[in-house]
Amino acid sequence: MDWSISIILIIMALGFLAAFIDAVVGGGGLISIPTLLAVGLPPSMALGTNKLASVFGSMTSAIRFIRSGKVDLKLVGRLFIPVFILAMLGASLATFLPAQLLKPIVIVILTLVLLYTIFKKDWGDVRRVQSFTVKKALLITVLLSLIGFYDGFLGGGTGSFMMFILLMFGFDFLGAAGNAKVLNFASNLGALILFIILGEVNYLYGLIMAASMIAGSYVGAMFAIKQGVGYVKMLFIVVTALLILKNAYDYVMQLVH
């Protein structure tokens, strides 16, 4: 494996950028996974290695959001285990079924999320949630656990999907970002354990990228907290649009070949 300084610098620079974006609205995999593929890792190992780095990145930004008081600890405490378990199951299923099966569905859902966010002008500007009824608590648990499963199975747009669900339940954009990041850490960790069991992790590349992701996640979370809801909403729209384009491109290329 080529261990040139240029490759190490590429992994670190793009890992930092991916984590900066991912810390706020998710979507960092748009950058980190292609980076790992470009330096020579096979697809399955690139996914596993990305999970290793992402665990450190999501943990860093989650801690930063928690310290700022932007996380509902009671809510994420109840959701952490089901999201973790479903992500493991999703990663396990990914070894048997082609992830491309979900691409058309993901494109449609992301498009609806984007349009809703753009046209719902005051959506997510202020926190409206106070408490959860039993029905709402059960519903949000099921929905976010399913997104954890999706993260293990396919993964692209997990942060955006988690934020959207939290926004639908009355969180503002900054609160949704903080809570989503803790739950994304749970899904990353669950999927990583499965990839480790399967031997699909390159620890050297993963730890190099993890080091830069820790820095990128800290800076990204700190910047989001400082800039506030408007910044997070703008970045959410941009990243969701990029996710749609990336998934659409992948799906078209699949059909062509």
C-alpha positions in Angstrom: 0.0 0.0 0.0 1.3 3.4 -1.0 2.3 5.4 2.1 3.5 8.6 0.4 3.2 11.9 2.2 0.8 13.2 -0.5 -1.7 10.4 0.2 -1.6 11.0 4.0 -2.1 14.7 3.4 -5.1 14.0 1.1 -6.7 11.7 3.7 -6.2 14.3 6.5 -7.3 17.3 4.5 -10.4 15.8 3.0 -11.2 14.0 6.3 -11.2 17.4 8.1 -13.5 18.9 5.5 -15.9 15.9 5.6 -16.0 16.0 9.4 -16.6 19.8 9.4 -19.7 19.4 7.3 -20.8 16.1 8.9 -20.6 17.7 12.4 -23.5 20.1 11.5 -25.8 18.3 9.0 -24.3 15.0 8.0 -23.3 14.2 4.5 -19.6 13.9 5.2 -19.5 10.6 3.5 -19.9 12.4 0.2 -16.3 13.4 0.7 -14.6 10.8 2.9 -15.8 7.6 1.1 -14.6 8.8 -2.4 -11.3 9.8 -0.7 -10.7 6.3 0.6 -11.7 4.8 -2.7 -9.3 7.2 -4.5 -6.3 6.1 -2.4 -6.9 2.4 -3.3 -9.2 0.8 -0.9 -11.9 -1.6 -2.3 -15.5 -0.4 -1.8 -16.4 -2.7 1.2 -13.2 -1.7 3.0 -13.7 1.9 2.2 -17.1 1.8 3.9 -15.7 0.0 7.0 -12.7 2.3 7.2 -15.0 5.4 6.9 -17.1 4.1 9.8 -13.9 3.8 11.9 -13.0 7.5 11.2 -16.6 8.7 11.5 -17.0 7.2 14.9 -14.3 9.5 16.2 -15.7 12.5 14.3 -19.3 12.0 15.4 -18.2 11.4 19.0 -16.2 14.6 19.0 -19.1 16.8 17.6 -21.6 15.0 19.8 -19.6 15.9 22.9 -19.3 19.5 21.8 -23.1 19.8 21.2 -23.8 18.2 24.6 -21.5 20.6 26.4 -23.3 23.5 24.7 -26.6 22.3 26.0 -28.0 21.6 22.6 -28.8 17.9 23.2 -31.9 16.4 24.9 -30.0 13.8 26.9 -33.2 12.1 28.1 -34.3 11.6 24.5 -31.0 10.4 23.0 -30.4 8.2 26.0 -33.5 6.3 25.2 -32.8 6.1 21.5 -29.1 5.3 21.6 -29.4 1.5 22.0 -32.2 0.8 19.5 -30.3 3.0 16.9 -27.1 1.2 17.6 -28.7 -2.3 17.3 -30.5 -1.5 14.1 -27.4 -0.1 12.5 -25.6 -3.4 13.2 -28.5 -5.3 11.6 -28.4 -2.9 8.6 -24.7 -3.4 8.1 -25.2 -7.2 8.3 -27.9 -7.1 5.7 -25.6 -5.0 3.4 -23.3 -8.0 3.1 -26.2 -10.0 1.5 -28.2 -7.4 -0.5 -26.9 -4.8 -3.0 -27.3 -1.3 -1.4 -28.3 0.1 -4.9 -31.8 -1.3 -4.3 -32.5 1.6 -2.0 -31.1 4.3 -4.3 -34.4 5.4 -6.1 -36.2 5.5 -2.8 -33.5 7.6 -1.2 -33.5 10.1 -4.1 -37.2 10.6 -3.8 -37.2 11.0 0.0 -34.3 13.4 -0.1 -36.0 15.5 -2.8 -39.1 15.8 -0.6 -37.0 16.7 2.4 -35.3 19.5 0.4 -38.5 20.9 -1.1 -40.2 20.9 2.3 -37.3 22.7 4.0 -37.1 25.3 1.2 -40.8 26.2 1.1 -41.5 26.0 4.8 -39.9 29.4 5.4 -40.0 29.5 9.3 -39.5 25.8 9.8 -36.9 25.0 12.4 -36.3 28.6 13.4 -37.4 28.1 17.0 -37.8 25.0 19.2 -41.5 24.1 19.6 -41.2 20.7 21.3 -41.9 20.6 25.0 -42.6 17.0 25.9 -43.5 13.8 24.1 -46.8 11.8 24.5 -46.4 8.0 24.6 -47.5 7.8 21.0 -45.0 10.4 19.8 -42.2 8.9 21.8 -42.9 5.5 20.2 -43.1 7.0 16.7 -39.8 8.9 17.0 -38.1 5.8 18.4 -39.3 3.7 15.4 -38.4 6.3 12.8 -34.9 7.1 14.1 -34.1 3.4 14.7 -35.1 2.7 11.1 -32.7 5.5 10.0 -30.0 3.8 12.1 -30.7 0.6 10.1 -30.4 2.6 6.9 -27.1 4.0 8.1 -25.7 0.5 8.5 -27.1 -0.7 5.2 -26.4 2.3 2.9 -25.6 5.4 4.9 -25.7 8.4 2.5 -27.7 11.2 4.1 -28.2 9.6 7.5 -27.5 12.9 9.3 -30.0 14.8 7.0 -32.7 12.2 7.6 -32.2 12.2 11.4 -32.3 16.0 11.4 -35.5 16.0 9.3 -37.3 13.7 11.7 -36.2 15.8 14.7 -37.4 18.9 13.0 -40.8 17.3 12.3 -41.1 16.7 16.0 -40.5 20.4 16.8 -36.8 20.8 17.3 -35.0 23.9 15.9 -32.2 23.3 13.4 -29.4 23.7 15.9 -31.1 21.3 18.4 -31.8 18.9 15.7 -28.2 18.9 14.6 -27.0 18.2 18.1 -29.4 15.4 18.9 -28.8 13.9 15.4 -25.1 13.8 15.9 -25.3 11.8 19.1 -27.6 9.3 17.4 -25.4 9.2 14.3 -22.5 8.3 16.6 -24.7 5.4 17.8 -25.4 4.2 14.3 -21.7 4.7 13.2 -20.6 2.6 16.2 -23.0 -0.2 15.5 -22.1 -0.5 11.9 -18.4 -0.2 12.7 -18.5 -3.3 15.0 -20.1 -5.3 12.2 -17.4 -4.2 9.7 -14.7 -5.1 12.2 -16.2 -8.6 12.6 -16.2 -8.9 8.8 -12.5 -7.7 8.6 -13.5 -4.8 6.4 -11.5 -2.1 8.2 -8.1 -0.6 7.3 -7.0 0.6 10.7 -4.0 2.7 9.5 -5.9 4.8 7.0 -8.9 4.9 9.3 -7.0 6.2 12.3 -5.2 8.8 10.1 -8.5 10.1 8.8 -10.0 9.8 12.4 -7.3 12.2 13.7 -8.3 14.9 11.1 -12.0 14.2 11.7 -11.7 14.9 15.4 -10.4 18.3 14.5 -12.9 18.9 11.8 -15.8 17.8 13.9 -14.8 20.1 16.8 -14.4 23.1 14.6 -17.6 22.4 12.6 -19.7 21.9 15.8 -18.2 25.0 17.4 -18.8 27.1 14.3 -22.5 25.9 14.0 -23.2 26.7 17.7 -21.7 30.2 17.2 -23.4 31.0 13.9 -26.8 29.7 15.0 -29.9 28.3 13.3 -29.7 30.2 10.0 -26.3 28.8 9.2 -27.3 25.2 10.0 -30.4 25.6 7.9 -28.5 26.9 4.9 -25.9 24.1 5.1 -28.7 21.5 5.5 -30.2 22.7 2.2 -26.9 22.7 0.4 -25.8 19.2 1.6 -29.2 17.7 1.0 -29.1 19.0 -2.6 -25.6 17.5 -3.1 -26.8 14.2 -1.7 -29.6 14.1 -4.2 -27.2 14.8 -7.1 -24.7 12.2 -5.9 -27.3 9.4 -5.4 -28.9 10.3 -8.8 -25.6 10.1 -10.5 -24.7 6.7 -8.9 -28.1 5.3 -9.9 -27.8 6.5 -13.5 -24.3 5.0 -13.8 -25.6 1.8 -12.4 -28.4 1.6 -15.1 -25.9 2.5 -17.9 -23.5 -0.2 -16.9 
